[in-house]
Amino acid sequence: MKFLTARWANLFLATYAVPEALLKPRLAPGLDLDRRDGQCFASLVAFDFLDTRVFGIPWPGYRNFPELNLRFYVRYGDLRGVMFIRELVPKRLVAWLARTLYHEPYLATPMTNHVRETEHSIEVEHRVQMNRRTHRLRAVGSKPSVVPSSDSLEHFFKELQWGFGVVRGRLMRYHVQHPTWAVYPIAEYEIDLDWSKLYGPEWAILQGQQPLSTILAVGSPVEVSWGQKLG
């Protein structure tokens, strides 16, 4: 059953190798951490929600907005997916609905986003106001876009079809369907944020670190299913 449809556009992913001990306490029962070359990962993901519809209904004032989330990678048997540390949007109603219906860790906070395109490049910039600081992410990609191979690092981090959470102590999953995303080769990027202020003091270990991977994905229409409780 489709709960939400939208177009996710211009997704900037910055991925970091993180200690297992940082993720284990957040791992839902029944899931395992998804590793590559023995490492665990978390990604900052900034993107635009466009033409958003809930149960097919476009809500005026809530169709287009940015999101910034921090996610980590998990497995449920052979299914690869993600869990979220925190998801930020500028719309209070969007955050409330996601917390109420999906029990996802959404918060509403002031945010702005800008996209600048030319024939040969695209630049995206996100600013988040939180805890008396402006946090900023910026990426410039080159055109044309390309589709990474299925065994590439880019494919590993961007092609996930399952989201997982916990509802009243039970594992829940939901399906996210979209075609394989092309990417703009990254020409430059900036990440200026305070990890402690956005995600808590334990995340200060990433302050000043360079990401293992950066991706600027074109995006596509997406369909998100109604959540299904497992076990």
C-alpha positions in Angstrom: 0.0 0.0 0.0 1.5 3.4 -1.1 1.7 5.8 1.8 3.7 8.6 0.2 4.9 9.5 -3.3 7.3 12.3 -4.2 10.3 13.2 -6.3 13.6 13.2 -4.4 16.0 15.5 -6.2 19.7 16.4 -5.9 20.7 14.1 -3.1 24.1 14.9 -1.6 25.4 12.0 0.4 28.5 12.3 2.6 29.5 8.9 4.1 31.8 8.2 7.0 33.3 5.0 8.5 32.2 5.0 12.1 32.9 2.7 15.1 30.6 -0.2 15.6 30.1 0.9 19.2 28.5 4.1 18.1 25.8 2.3 16.1 25.1 -0.9 18.1 23.0 0.9 20.8 20.8 2.3 18.0 20.3 -1.0 16.2 16.8 -2.4 16.2 16.3 -6.0 17.4 16.5 -8.5 14.5 18.9 -6.3 12.4 22.6 -6.5 11.8 24.9 -3.8 10.8 25.7 -3.7 7.1 29.4 -3.7 6.5 31.7 -3.3 3.5 35.4 -4.4 3.9 34.7 -4.9 7.6 33.6 -1.3 8.2 30.3 0.3 9.4 29.0 3.5 7.9 26.8 6.5 8.5 25.8 9.0 5.9 24.6 12.6 5.9 22.0 13.0 3.2 20.6 16.3 2.1 18.0 16.5 -0.6 14.7 18.0 -1.9 11.2 16.6 -1.4 9.2 17.7 -4.5 5.6 17.2 -5.4 4.9 15.3 -2.2 1.6 13.5 -1.8 0.3 11.5 1.1 -2.2 8.8 0.1 -2.3 10.6 -3.3 -3.3 13.9 -1.9 -1.1 17.0 -2.4 -1.3 19.1 0.7 -0.9 22.9 -0.1 2.2 24.3 1.5 3.7 20.8 2.2 4.6 19.6 -1.3 8.2 21.0 -1.6 10.7 21.2 1.2 14.3 20.1 2.0 15.4 17.4 4.3 18.7 16.6 6.0 19.1 13.2 7.7 21.8 11.1 9.3 21.4 7.4 8.6 23.3 4.2 9.0 23.3 0.9 7.1 21.7 -2.3 8.3 20.6 -5.8 7.1 17.5 -7.9 7.8 18.5 -11.3 6.4 19.3 -10.6 2.7 17.6 -7.2 2.7 19.8 -4.1 2.8 18.4 -0.9 4.3 18.9 2.0 6.7 17.9 3.3 10.1 17.9 6.9 11.0 19.7 8.8 13.8 17.8 12.1 13.1 15.8 13.6 10.2 15.4 17.3 9.9 12.8 19.2 7.9 11.5 22.8 8.1 7.8 21.8 8.3 6.3 21.0 11.8 3.4 19.0 10.4 5.7 16.8 8.3 7.9 16.1 11.3 4.8 15.3 13.5 3.3 13.0 10.9 6.6 11.0 10.5 7.0 10.7 14.2 3.4 9.7 14.7 2.9 7.3 11.8 6.4 5.9 11.4 8.0 6.6 14.8 10.9 8.1 12.9 13.2 10.6 14.7 12.1 13.7 12.8 12.6 17.2 14.1 11.4 20.5 12.6 13.9 23.3 12.4 14.5 26.3 10.1 16.2 25.2 6.8 16.9 26.7 3.4 18.1 25.1 0.2 19.3 26.5 -3.2 20.0 24.8 -6.5 21.9 26.6 -9.3 22.3 24.9 -12.7 24.2 25.7 -15.8 24.7 23.6 -19.0 27.8 22.0 -17.5 27.3 22.0 -13.7 24.9 21.9 -10.8 25.4 23.4 -7.4 23.3 22.5 -4.3 23.4 24.2 -0.9 21.6 23.5 2.3 21.6 25.6 5.5 20.2 24.4 8.8 19.6 26.6 11.9 19.9 24.6 15.0 21.2 25.1 18.6 22.3 28.7 17.8 24.4 27.7 14.8 24.1 27.7 11.0 25.1 24.3 9.6 25.9 24.3 5.9 26.4 21.7 3.2 27.3 22.5 -0.4 28.2 20.4 -3.4 29.0 21.1 -7.0 28.6 18.4 -9.6 29.6 18.1 -13.3 27.3 17.3 -16.2 26.4 15.0 -17.7 25.4 12.5 -15.1 26.6 8.9 -15.1 25.3 5.6 -13.6 27.9 4.0 -11.4 28.4 0.2 -11.7 26.5 -2.1 -9.4 29.7 -3.1 -7.6 30.8 0.5 -6.9 30.9 2.4 -3.6 28.4 4.9 -5.0 25.9 2.1 -5.7 26.4 0.6 -2.3 25.5 3.8 -0.4 22.7 5.2 -2.6 20.7 2.1 -3.7 18.7 1.1 -0.6 15.1 -0.1 -0.8 14.2 -0.6 2.8 13.8 1.6 5.9 13.6 0.1 9.4 12.4 1.3 12.7 10.9 0.3 16.0 7.2 0.6 17.0 6.3 -0.3 20.6 9.3 -2.6 20.8 8.6 -4.4 17.5 10.7 -4.1 14.3 9.0 -2.3 11.4 10.0 -2.0 7.8 8.9 0.0 4.8 9.7 -0.2 1.2 11.2 2.7 -0.8 10.9 2.1 -4.6 12.8 4.1 -7.2 14.9 3.5 -10.3 18.6 3.3 -10.1 20.0 6.9 -9.6 22.5 8.5 -11.9 25.1 10.7 -10.2 26.8 14.0 -11.1 30.6 13.6 -10.7 31.6 15.7 -7.6 33.7 18.7 -8.6 33.9 20.3 -5.1 32.0 20.2 -1.8 31.9 21.8 1.7 30.6 20.4 4.9 30.5 23.0 7.7 28.5 21.7 10.7 28.8 21.0 14.4 28.2 17.3 14.9 27.6 17.7 18.6 24.9 20.4 18.1 23.1 18.4 15.4 23.4 14.8 16.7 24.8 14.8 20.2 28.2 14.7 21.9 29.1 11.2 20.9 29.2 12.3 17.3 32.0 14.8 17.9 34.4 12.1 16.8 33.5 13.0 13.2 34.2 16.7 13.7 36.8 17.7 11.1 36.9 14.3 9.5 36.8 13.9 5.7 34.1 11.7 4.4 35.0 8.3 2.8 32.6 9.0 0.0 30.7 11.9 -1.5 27.8 11.5 -4.0 25.5 13.9 -5.7 22.6 11.8 -7.1 20.1 13.1 -9.6 17.2 11.5 -7.9 13.8 10.4 -9.3 10.2 9.8 -8.3 9.8 7.5 -5.3 7.1 5.5 -3.6 7.1 4.7 0.1 4.9 1.9 1.4 2.9 1.8 4.5 5.0 0.3 7.4 4.9 -3.4 8.1 5.5 -4.8 11.6 7.8 -7.8 11.7 8.0 -10.6 14.4 
